[in-house]
Amino acid sequence: MNKKANKVTIVGKDLICPVCDHDEFWTRETLMNTSGATFLGFDWANKAATNYVCNVCGYVYWFLNKQ
């Protein structure tokens, strides 16, 4: 991986991978597409989720941005 992996804390708890027990993740943002918005060409209006990807095995956590 060429992405920078870091330790992550969510609501005061350290994130640990449930698959390999690693504790460093890299981050990406993903749109939570809905069929209606996609059909109308409004994908940009969908909500986003923050993903934390385990730097060892690739397990992905999804957290919805509560805005």
MDAnalysis code that builds the backbone (N, CA, C; Angstrom):
import MDAnalysis as mda
import numpy as np

u = mda.Universe.empty(201, n_residues=67, atom_resindex=np.repeat(np.arange(67), 3), trajectory=True)
u.add_TopologyAttr("name", ["N", "CA", "C"] * 67)
u.add_TopologyAttr("resid", np.arange(1, 68))
u.add_TopologyAttr("resname", ["MET", "ASN", "LYS", "LYS", "ALA", "ASN", "LYS", "VAL", "THR", "ILE", "VAL", "GLY", "LYS", "ASP", "LEU", "ILE", "CYS", "PRO", "VAL", "CYS", "ASP", "HIS", "ASP", "GLU", "PHE", "TRP", "THR", "ARG", "GLU", "THR", "LEU", "MET", "ASN", "THR", "SER", "GLY", "ALA", "THR", "PHE", "LEU", "GLY", "PHE", "ASP", "TRP", "ALA", "ASN", "LYS", "ALA", "ALA", "THR", "ASN", "TYR", "VAL", "CYS", "ASN", "VAL", "CYS", "GLY", "TYR", "VAL", "TYR", "TRP", "PHE", "LEU", "ASN", "LYS", "GLN"])
u.atoms.positions = np.array([
    [0.836, -1.185, 0.000],
    [0.000, 0.000, 0.000],
    [0.882, 1.250, 0.000],
    [0.443, 2.268, -0.710],
    [1.146, 3.535, -0.723],
    [0.477, 4.559, 0.183],
    [-0.588, 4.173, 0.843],
    [-1.313, 5.110, 1.700],
    [-0.730, 5.093, 3.101],
    [-0.835, 6.223, 3.785],
    [-0.317, 6.363, 5.145],
    [-1.282, 5.724, 6.128],
    [-0.806, 4.743, 6.872],
    [-1.636, 4.062, 7.875],
    [-1.373, 4.670, 9.252],
    [-2.441, 4.813, 10.020],
    [-2.354, 5.381, 11.371],
    [-3.243, 4.603, 12.323],
    [-2.999, 4.791, 13.605],
    [-3.901, 4.282, 14.625],
    [-5.141, 5.167, 14.617],
    [-6.302, 4.584, 14.883],
    [-7.574, 5.308, 14.814],
    [-8.327, 5.123, 16.122],
    [-8.917, 6.210, 16.629],
    [-9.763, 6.165, 17.817],
    [-11.151, 6.663, 17.443],
    [-12.163, 5.861, 17.749],
    [-13.561, 6.219, 17.483],
    [-14.288, 6.214, 18.819],
    [-14.965, 7.316, 19.138],
    [-15.673, 7.519, 20.412],
    [-14.862, 6.989, 21.606],
    [-13.588, 7.328, 21.620],
    [-12.734, 6.996, 22.761],
    [-12.183, 5.580, 22.776],
    [-12.415, 4.807, 21.739],
    [-11.918, 3.425, 21.692],
    [-10.977, 3.259, 20.512],
    [-9.857, 2.557, 20.756],
    [-8.917, 2.281, 19.673],
    [-9.508, 1.250, 18.731],
    [-9.395, 1.516, 17.438],
    [-9.899, 0.594, 16.433],
    [-8.900, -0.542, 16.250],
    [-9.397, -1.765, 16.300],
    [-8.595, -2.974, 16.108],
    [-9.280, -3.801, 15.023],
    [-8.505, -4.333, 14.115],
    [-9.080, -5.163, 13.057],
    [-9.603, -6.466, 13.644],
    [-10.871, -6.824, 13.373],
    [-11.427, -8.070, 13.907],
    [-10.898, -9.319, 13.204],
    [-10.214, -9.150, 12.086],
    [-9.697, -10.291, 11.335],
    [-8.273, -10.632, 11.758],
    [-7.382, -9.627, 11.762],
    [-5.960, -9.908, 12.007],
    [-5.407, -9.226, 13.253],
    [-6.234, -8.485, 13.990],
    [-5.844, -7.785, 15.221],
    [-4.850, -6.646, 15.013],
    [-4.654, -6.203, 13.784],
    [-3.756, -5.079, 13.522],
    [-4.433, -3.784, 13.973],
    [-3.643, -2.753, 14.246],
    [-4.222, -1.510, 14.770],
    [-3.871, -0.273, 13.948],
    [-3.488, -0.440, 12.688],
    [-3.230, 0.710, 11.834],
    [-4.075, 0.606, 10.564],
    [-4.686, 1.732, 10.210],
    [-5.632, 1.793, 9.110],
    [-5.346, 2.997, 8.232],
    [-5.663, 2.893, 6.945],
    [-5.650, 4.066, 6.087],
    [-7.102, 4.430, 5.810],
    [-7.312, 5.663, 5.410],
    [-8.662, 6.220, 5.327],
    [-9.038, 6.545, 3.889],
    [-10.307, 6.349, 3.578],
    [-10.882, 6.809, 2.319],
    [-12.317, 7.221, 2.602],
    [-12.898, 7.979, 1.696],
    [-14.301, 8.366, 1.819],
    [-15.060, 7.747, 0.658],
    [-16.243, 7.204, 0.937],
    [-17.048, 6.527, -0.065],
    [-18.463, 7.100, -0.053],
    [-19.014, 7.346, -1.239],
    [-20.406, 7.784, -1.313],
    [-21.326, 6.590, -1.117],
    [-22.372, 6.789, -0.337],
    [-23.371, 5.748, -0.090],
    [-24.468, 5.934, -1.137],
    [-24.258, 5.391, -2.315],
    [-25.173, 5.592, -3.438],
    [-26.558, 5.016, -3.176],
    [-27.544, 5.756, -3.654],
    [-28.917, 5.256, -3.661],
    [-29.350, 5.131, -5.116],
    [-30.206, 4.187, -5.401],
    [-30.617, 3.962, -6.793],
    [-31.343, 5.175, -7.376],
    [-32.137, 5.857, -6.555],
    [-32.875, 7.023, -7.049],
    [-31.953, 8.151, -7.462],
    [-30.994, 8.467, -6.618],
    [-30.055, 9.542, -6.943],
    [-29.197, 9.169, -8.144],
    [-28.787, 7.913, -8.221],
    [-27.980, 7.464, -9.353],
    [-28.788, 7.547, -10.646],
    [-30.040, 7.100, -10.620],
    [-30.898, 7.137, -11.799],
    [-31.059, 8.563, -12.314],
    [-31.187, 9.524, -11.392],
    [-31.387, 10.922, -11.769],
    [-30.084, 11.675, -12.010],
    [-28.944, 11.006, -11.809],
    [-27.649, 11.654, -12.037],
    [-27.210, 12.554, -10.898],
    [-27.757, 12.318, -9.695],
    [-27.419, 13.134, -8.529],
    [-26.554, 12.380, -7.524],
    [-25.614, 11.584, -7.995],
    [-24.758, 10.826, -7.071],
    [-24.035, 11.730, -6.072],
    [-23.703, 12.941, -6.498],
    [-22.997, 13.878, -5.628],
    [-23.820, 14.237, -4.388],
    [-25.137, 14.051, -4.427],
    [-26.007, 14.412, -3.306],
    [-26.112, 13.306, -2.251],
    [-25.562, 12.135, -2.525],
    [-25.622, 11.033, -1.562],
    [-24.746, 11.318, -0.351],
    [-25.083, 10.701, 0.764],
    [-24.279, 10.837, 1.976],
    [-22.956, 10.109, 1.799],
    [-21.950, 10.572, 2.535],
    [-20.630, 9.951, 2.471],
    [-20.376, 9.146, 3.742],
    [-19.537, 8.141, 3.599],
    [-19.084, 7.348, 4.747],
    [-17.567, 7.389, 4.765],
    [-17.005, 7.396, 5.965],
    [-15.562, 7.299, 6.121],
    [-15.214, 5.832, 6.300],
    [-14.264, 5.364, 5.518],
    [-13.798, 3.984, 5.610],
    [-12.420, 3.960, 6.241],
    [-12.212, 3.009, 7.148],
    [-10.888, 2.745, 7.708],
    [-10.507, 1.354, 7.245],
    [-9.433, 1.260, 6.468],
    [-9.021, 0.019, 5.844],
    [-7.780, -0.511, 6.540],
    [-7.858, -1.748, 7.043],
    [-6.726, -2.360, 7.731],
    [-5.529, -2.407, 6.787],
    [-4.392, -1.955, 7.273],
    [-3.185, -1.895, 6.463],
    [-2.566, -3.273, 6.221],
    [-3.017, -4.298, 6.959],
    [-2.462, -5.637, 6.791],
    [-3.364, -6.506, 5.909],
    [-4.645, -6.667, 6.305],
    [-5.499, -7.624, 5.595],
    [-6.550, -6.967, 4.694],
    [-6.767, -5.653, 4.828],
    [-7.712, -4.963, 3.970],
    [-9.146, -4.919, 4.473],
    [-9.396, -5.420, 5.680],
    [-10.746, -5.344, 6.249],
    [-11.184, -3.877, 6.287],
    [-12.458, -3.610, 5.947],
    [-12.947, -2.230, 5.868],
    [-14.035, -1.969, 6.904],
    [-13.801, -0.956, 7.732],
    [-14.836, -0.430, 8.624],
    [-15.520, 0.724, 7.898],
    [-16.845, 0.846, 8.045],
    [-17.606, 1.953, 7.465],
    [-18.242, 2.751, 8.594],
    [-18.072, 4.077, 8.570],
    [-18.695, 4.970, 9.522],
    [-19.422, 6.067, 8.759],
    [-20.733, 6.159, 8.953],
    [-21.537, 7.181, 8.296],
    [-21.260, 8.529, 8.933],
    [-21.019, 9.529, 8.093],
    [-20.828, 10.896, 8.585],
    [-22.188, 11.416, 9.019],
    [-22.344, 11.716, 10.290],
    [-23.649, 12.103, 10.847],
    [-23.871, 13.613, 10.690],
    [-24.106, 14.046, 9.455],
    [-24.337, 15.472, 9.190],
    [-25.602, 15.643, 8.401],
])
